[in-house]
């Protein structure tokens, strides 16, 4: 938020539940309804969890509300954005650009997105810090030690495969 305000940006947000007035003031952020936010924002950054309710939160109808100069950034989860609708909006210049590090149907990327010059695609690397990677490695080692020691793994992904 400091960076945004340092560049003279106004921060607007939408969430299922609005922040308290004190927190909005501290963040210098203004709440908008979803449609108003999409019509207003120069940059829409998605940071929400994926669920059946959030599937295609941004689709053709939402993209049509955005300004032709707007940028969409999805650093949340694949499936929140309808990638086919996004590719069409980018191709037809209904929005200016997009930055994605998550994709619907990962690890595959919608082929139409690959052909566009107004989209930046990166692998999902939001956690790529030395500290986070070290913690991941330690957790993997702790899981292996627990499993080999006759206990269940600490954070098994596929429990039926982890039978002792």
C-alpha positions, 0 to 999 in steps of 0.5 A: 500500500505504501508503494502504491500511494508513493506513486499516487495510486488510489487503492480500491478493493473488493472482498466478501466482507468489508474491512473495518473503517479503522483498517481501511483508514490504516491501509488507505483503501476504499471498498467498492462493489465488484462491478464498480471495482472492475469498471474503475481499476487500472490494475486488478490483482486477484488474491483469493482462494480457489473454491467451487464458489470462486471458479471463474470469478473473472469470466467474459462478463467481468472482463467486459466491465474492465477498461480497455487500458486495464491490467489483470494480474492473477497470483491466486489460483488457476480456475479463478479466471476463465483463461479462454475468456481472458485470451479472447479479451486480450486478443481483441484488446478489450483489456490491455494486458495480463500477468499470470503465474497460475493457470486454469488446468495447470500445468497446461497453459491455454494455447491462446495465451501462449500466442499473445504479446500482451500477457506475461506468464510465469510459473507459480513462484510466489513462494520462491524465497530462500526461507520458504524453500528451506522450510519446505525442504525441512518439512519434507525431511521431517515427513520422511523421518516420521514415516520411516520411524513408523509414524504417519507423515506429518502432512501427507497429500495422499493418505491411502498411499502412506499406509504404514 
